[in-house]
């Protein structure tokens, strides 16, 4: 009987942590999706970002919130890198075009 109560206490202690982790993963996923949409609107979205977002969505659905957080963070990082590329390319393309004389 004592073992049963310890088991129940352990479950009760872990459930809020798992819920909080899934909530954090969902928030990161939303941030990643927003970043992806912004860079996609500029025409510089990377396929890797989309892959990370899809993986995070699947992992949240499967209950693997730790891995979902990792993939959502990767999506955010790749979306930010793509945004930096978009900003750089606004002027860098001119250096690659020869001037006519």
Long-range contacts (C-beta under 8 A, 24 or more apart in sequence): 18-65, 21-65, 21-66, 21-69, 22-60, 22-63, 22-65, 22-68, 24-65, 24-69, 25-56, 25-59, 25-60, 25-65, 25-66, 25-68, 25-69, 25-72, 26-60, 28-56, 28-68, 28-69, 28-72, 28-73, 28-76, 29-53, 29-56, 29-57, 29-60, 29-68, 29-72, 29-75, 31-72, 31-76, 32-56, 32-72, 32-73, 32-75, 32-76, 32-79, 33-75, 35-75, 35-76, 35-79, 35-80, 35-83, 36-75, 36-79, 38-79, 38-83, 39-79, 39-82, 39-83, 39-86, 42-83, 42-86, 43-86, 44-82, 44-83, 44-85, 44-86, 44-89, 45-79, 45-82, 46-78, 46-79, 46-81, 46-82, 48-74, 48-78, 49-75, 49-78, 49-79, 49-82, 52-78
